[in-house]
Amino acid sequence: MVSARTECRHEGDYGQNVVCWEVEEQVLGVHEPIETGIADNPLFYVSALIGASGVLLVISKKAKAASLFN
C-alpha cells in the first residue's frame, strides 16, 4: 500500500514563492481497531445492569421486610 504526503519549501527569502510536491511512502501495515475501552465491550454494560438490578432487588426486599415488622 502506498500513501502520499505533501512537502513544501520556500524558494529564497521570506515573501518568495512556496514550492510543494507529493512524496510517496510505503505503509507497512493495515489499521485494525482493537477493543480497548469499556465503550467497546457491550457485555460489560449488560452484566453491570444485571448486577445493579440485583442489588436494588435485595435492598427493596430488605426494606419491605423491615416495614412489615413495624
N, C-alpha and C positions, 0 to 999 in steps of 0.2 A: 504494500500500500504506500502511495506517495502523497505527501502533503506539501502545500506551498505556503510560504510566508513572504511578506513584503519587507524589504530592507530599503532604507532611504539614506541619502548622504547629501550634504551641502556641497555645492561647487564653489569654491573660493571663500570669500569673507561673508559676513552677515549681509543679508539683503540680496544675495545671489540666488540662482535657481537651485531647486532641490531635485535631485535625480532619484527615482525609485525604480526597483526591479523586483521580480518574483524569484525566489530561491526555492528549489525543490529539495525536500529532505525525506528520508525514509522514516516511516513509522514502524516500529518494531513489533507492536502488539495491537490487540483489539481491545477496546474498552468494554469490560464486562462488569456491570454493577454488582456489588455483593451486599447482603443484608448486614447492616452494622448497628442499626438503632432499633428502639422499641417500635417506632412507627412502621418498620419493615416487617414486623412479626405480629400478625393478627391473632395468632394463638395465645400470645401473652395477654392481649386485651380480653379475649373470651375467658381465659382462666381467672384473670383479675376480677371480672364482673361476676363470675360464678362464686368466687371466694367472698367478695363483698356482700353478695346477696345472702350467702350462708351466715356470715357474721350478723347481718341485720335480722335474719330469721331467729337466731339464738337470742339476740338481745330482746326482740319483741316477745318471744315466748317467756323469757325471764320476767319481763315487765308485766305480762298478762298474769303469770302465776303469782307474782307478788301482789297484784291488785285484788286477786281472789281472796287472799288471806286477810285483807284489811277491811 
